[in-house]
Amino acid sequence: MRITAITCVKNEGPFLLEWIAFNRLIGVTDFLFYSNDCSDGTDALLDALAARGMVQHLPNPAKGRNYQMEALKHAQKQEVVQSADWCWIADVDEFLNIHAGDHTIPALIDACGDPQAISVTFQFFANDGVLDFDDRPVIDQFTRSHNPDLWCAESAIEVKTLVRKDFPLHYFGAHRPFFRDNLPSEQRPRWTDGSGRAVPHKFLVAANARRIRKFPAAGARDHATLNHYALRSLDSYLVKNDRGDVNREGRAFDDTYWRERNDPAWEDASIRRCLPGMTAALEELKADPEMAGLHDTCVRLHREKCAQLKAQPAYAEMYAQLRDAPPFPPGEHALMRELGLVA
């Protein structure tokens, strides 16, 4: 089975090898990376991986700021996508935590009844007080999250989607594929959540903006969860804030983004089951001296960028604000204050 992962990156160098090793472990066979405006060695590391046949690396084709959607439109025409049995569109801070069978994508597909699409629900992992960037696996460092079925005041949580080659594709979206509006109902795809249940109808047909990329999370993750490490260490979060993201260049993430995702109420270390295999795969990659050197360069440049940012008054103030922010979503914290549970 050929499974192609498609992703967009900018200054993600220190995290690339872990993400590639992890995804290979769960069954991804091919990788299509798009990069833009990298200053931390991400592009050089991807070029080296591409020279070894481990990934395909292309410059992001976007002419404006819509980096991800332009890349996904371009990806549809690439042989590595067209020849794949399944495509997996995800970011480098997202890890598909498969609970079914041998914890691989084929096991997830089998558990869900081999549908034409599987949408897996996010679980946002908190920073949990980790300040300093540490060059070791993200999936080992961060184990606390919100209640998996509730995020802030929402029972509906976003998803990312595995797409089978015979899906009646109109175009890829970052969170889910879309089929034509006029597609007859009998031709609509068989599409499940991470428990193998049919996705809600309003999500299936993208009936309204609220249901385009999320649906109720309760009961949706029996076979898989999507671990989303959006914050990582506070050092790395400053770098993320500085670079913007793949969708909107220069976007500044404010206090709300951090606080909504830094909810440590729940502990989930289940993905650590993958650590032995992933660690061995990482060691194999780094046994290549050039690969190890390029990774180390990315780590060095990441740390240097952290130091440069913290030396700037505005970022020093942001660092202190986020470090000292209460570990509750804003709405929950406001209610706790109203009830007199916190000052």
Sequence and secondary structure as in RCSB ss.txt:
>XXXX:A:sequence
MRITAITCVKNEGPFLLEWIAFNRLIGVTDFLFYSNDCSDGTDALLDALAARGMVQHLPNPAKGRNYQMEALKHA
QKQEVVQSADWCWIADVDEFLNIHAGDHTIPALIDACGDPQAISVTFQFFANDGVLDFDDRPVIDQFTRSHNPDL
WCAESAIEVKTLVRKDFPLHYFGAHRPFFRDNLPSEQRPRWTDGSGRAVPHKFLVAANARRIRKFPAAGARDHAT
LNHYALRSLDSYLVKNDRGDVNREGRAFDDTYWRERNDPAWEDASIRRCLPGMTAALEELKADPEMAGLHDTCVR
LHREKCAQLKAQPAYAEMYAQLRDAPPFPPGEHALMRELGLVA
>XXXX:A:secstr
  EEEEEEESS GGGHHHHHHHHHHTT  EEEEEE S  SSHHHHHHHHHHTTS EEEE   SSS HHHHHHHHH
TTSHHHHT SEEEE  TTEEEEE STTSSHHHHHHHTTS SEEEEEEEEB  TT  S  SS HHHH  EES TT 
BTTBSEEEEEEEEETTS  SEE SSSEE  TT  GGGS  EEETTS B  HHHHTT SGGGSSEEE TT  SSEE
EEE SS SHHHHHHHHHHB SSSBT    HHHHHHH    EE  GGGGGHHHHHHHHHHHHTSHHHHHHHHHHHH
HHHHHHHHHHTSHHHHHHHHHHHHS SS HHHHHHHHHTTS  
